Amino acid sequence: MRSSGRTQALAATVVLALTGTLSGCGLVSGSPMSDRVQPGKVGAGRPLEGAQLTVTSKEFTEQIILGKVMGLVFRAAGADVVDRTAVQGSIGARSAVETGTADGMYEYTGTSWITYLGHTKPVADPREQWEAVRKEDRAKGLTWLEPSELDNTYALVINDRLQKKYGIKTLSDVAEFSRKNPNEASVCVDNEFAARQDGLKGMAKKYGMRFPSGQTHKMAGGVVYTQTAKGKPCLFGEVASTDGRIPALNLKLLEDDRKFFPNYNVAPQMNSETMKKHPEIAGLLAPITKKLNNKMAQELNAKVDVEGQDPHDVAKDWLVKEGFIKTG
């Protein structure tokens, strides 16, 4: 799985003690967004004219795209924008927004709840999870705006040919198959997922899965996708649910029908002082966030990870195509 907030949960307690040092990590440099963009469906009247705003993100593809999206919307609405996306590690980006080094980013509800706020039990309902995060983070000077449907959580996949052969569609189906066919039940995971209680161990316990030690293959996250696509040595593979390689490699997501994995819905996380100065930001971002979903994320991520396009171009092209902003 690509580096994200949830992949750093185990180290969060230690690292958070160092946020004073890390708040500037990766944020020394930044570049102005010089795009000549104009309001489309959002930004009419250029309500951010004269504002100076900084956007940030973590360093993996989806986050970079979303950071660019936020910055381009602010730019079209009249703001001077500094682009400080692709910060190494989640803590640096989070701390930047909390301290005001950056004004906002797109963040995941489960990441804040588990990694930053220290909870071990996720909230099952996506809306209630967002409400709980919004309430607690308010005390830290962070304002969460309305969430999206985009839920970048853990998932298992199988290639389309083998799904048709075995008829496996859910994690309960995986569990049944693993009990009946232990010699064929193989799974590929990255090292962290294999060790975490909210990863392979917890999932297997929740569903009653039985993967013999010789059938559990640990490898780099990116390799999981290609090996699962081949069907060997992986019948099943652990992935990030919005990764663009899933459709590109004809992999099929298996439903978490017993709701084991936490919700990681994405939403704008803004510095509260910034929102006091520019409350119009909420209205600017609301229609963009509402448009975000897993299918769209997979398509945009694939343009970068599969086709090799630049994240900035992908973000801009999408905003123009949807009519949110105009060029020129």
C-alpha positions, 0 to 999 in steps of 0.5 A: 500500500502506498505511504499514507496516514494510516500506514504510519499509525504505529509510530504516531505516538512517538512522532507526534511528540516531535511535531514542533520539529517536523512542522516545517519538514518538507515545507521549506520550499514551495512554488507559486501556482501561476496558472491562468485560471478563472471561475467556472461553476465555483469562484464567481466574483473571485471571493478570494481576491487578494488572499494569500493561501498555501495548500499542502498534501502528503506525498502519494499520488492521490494526495498530490492530485487533491492538493493541486485541486484545492490550490487551483480552485483557490487560484481561480477564486482570486487567491495567490497560492503557494503549492507545498504539496507532496510533503514526506510523511503525514505528520508534516502535512498535518502539522503544517495545517495545524500550525498555520504553515499551510492553510489546508489539505484534503485529509482522511477521517480514519487517519485523523481518528486513529493516527493523530487522535489516538483512538483504536476503535473506528466509528462504523458509520462514515458520517458519524466518523467524520462528526467525531473527528471534526469535534475533536480536531476543533480543539487543535485549531483544525476545521473539517469541511463536508466529507466526500464519498471517496473512501481510501481504505484497505481492501482485498482484490482478486483478478477478474479471471479467478473471480469468475472461476471461484465466484468470490465477491466478499471477504466472507467468501474469501474466509469460506474459500480459505477454510475449504481450500487451504492449499489454494488460499494464498494472499499477498500483503506488504509487511506492515499490513501483515503485522498490524492488528487492523490489517491481516491479523485482525481481518483474518480473526474477524472473518475466520480466514485461514491462510497457512504461513506458506500461503502468506506472501510478504512483499513491497506494496507495488508488487502486490498489484502485479502478482495478484494480477498474475494470480501467482503466487497471490490469489488475493492481494491487499491494496488501497481501494482507490489505487488506479492500478486496480482497474488498469490490471483488471483486479476486482475489489472484494466487499468488506461485508462485515465492515472490518476496515475503518472509514477513510473518507476524504474531506478538506481539513483547514486551519481554523484561523484561515476559515475565520478570515475566509469563510467563503472557502467552505462554499468553494470546496463543497461542490468539488468534494461532493464530486469525489468518489472511489471510481473517480479517484481510481481514474485520476490516480491511474492517469499518474501511476499508469499513464505517467501524467503529471498530477498538476495536469491531471487535477487541472484537466479534471476541474476544467472538464467538470466545469469547476474552473476555466482556463485563460 
